[in-house]
C-alpha cells in the first residue's frame, strides 16, 4: 500500500493483527538540530521515489532517558484500517504536560486502536 503526502510517496506495511496498514517513522518536519534547534518546525524536504519507513523514529530527549535519545525526533506513526484507505489522520498527545512518552510503548499501539474507530486518537 502506497500513499502520497506533501513531501513524497510512502509505502506502508500490512499488519495482520487488526488488518491495518502501518506507516512508521514518517518524517514530518526538518530535524530541529543545528541552526533550526530553537526555531519553529520547518517542512521536511521533498523526495522522489517511494520511501518505506517501517520502524518508529528516534525517541526525543526527556526526563530520565537522555542517554538513549537524540534531538532528530520529529517522526510520526500512522495506522489505517486496510479496508478504508482514504481516512483522515489524527494525532495523540503523550501526556498531560507533553513531557514524556514515545511511540514505542503499548499505549501507542495503532493496530489495536484503529480497528475500533475511523480516527485513532
N, C-alpha and C positions, 0 to 999 in steps of 0.2 A: 504494500500500500504506500503510495507516494502522495504528498500534499505540497502545495506551494504557499510559502509565507512571503512577507515583504522582502526578505534578504535572499531567498532562493528556494530550491526544492529540497524536501526531506523525505527520506524513506523510513517508514515505521516498521515495526515487527509485530506480527500476530502473537498474542498471548492467549493460549488455550484457556487458562484459568480466567473465567469471566468473559471469554470470547471478545477481547478488545484488541485494538491496535495501539501499541505503545510507541511514543516518541520521547526518548530520554536524552537529556543533556543538550537540549536545543539552545543555541546561543541567542540570547535575547537583547544583548547590548554589548558595546565595545568594553573590553576589560577596563575597570577603573583602577588602573595602575599608572605609575609614572606621571606624566602631565595631566592625566584625566582623574587622578586619585580624588581630589576634592571638588570635582565639577559634577554637574548633573549628568546622568547617564546619556551616552551618545548611542545612536543606532549602530548595530553591528554592520560590518562590511558585507556587501553582497557577494555571492559566489555563483559560479556556473556549475553545471552538472547537478547530481543528486547526492546530498550528504546523508549518511546513515548513522545518526547518533543513537547508540543503543545502551549506553551506560550513563548513570547520573553524573552531573557536573561536579566540580570541586566544591567541597564544603567551605563556607565562609568562616573567617575567624570569629570566635565567640568565647565568652567566659568559660574558662576551664578546658578549652580544646584548641588553644592557639598553635600548639606544636604540629598538629596534623592538617592545618587549614592554610589556604592561600587566598590572596585577595582577588584573583581572577575567578569569580564565583557567580556571575550573573547568567545562570542557566535555568531552564525550565523543563519539567517533565510533563507530558500530556498523555491522556488516555482517551480514546473514543470507542464507543461500542462498535464492534465490527459490522453490525447491520445498519448503522446510522452514521455514515461518514461525513455528513455535512452539518455538524453541530458547532455551536459557539463555544469557545474555550472560556473558562473562568479560572480564578486563582484562589489560593488558600493562604491564610495568614498563619504563621507558625506558632505564635504565642501572643498573649495579651500585650506584651511590651515589644514584640517583634525582635527579641534579643537572642533566642536560642532555637535550635532545631535544624533539621536538614531534610533533604528529600530521600534519605536512605533508611528511615525508620518505618515501622509498621503503620504509623498514623498517616503516612502519605502514600499508602498502597493504592494506587489508582485503579487497578483492575477490579478490586472489590467494590469501590465506591461508584465507579462508572457503570456498573451493571444495575444500579438502583435508580439512577436519575439521568436526565439528559445533560445536566450540568454538574460537574464534580466540584464541590466547594470545600 
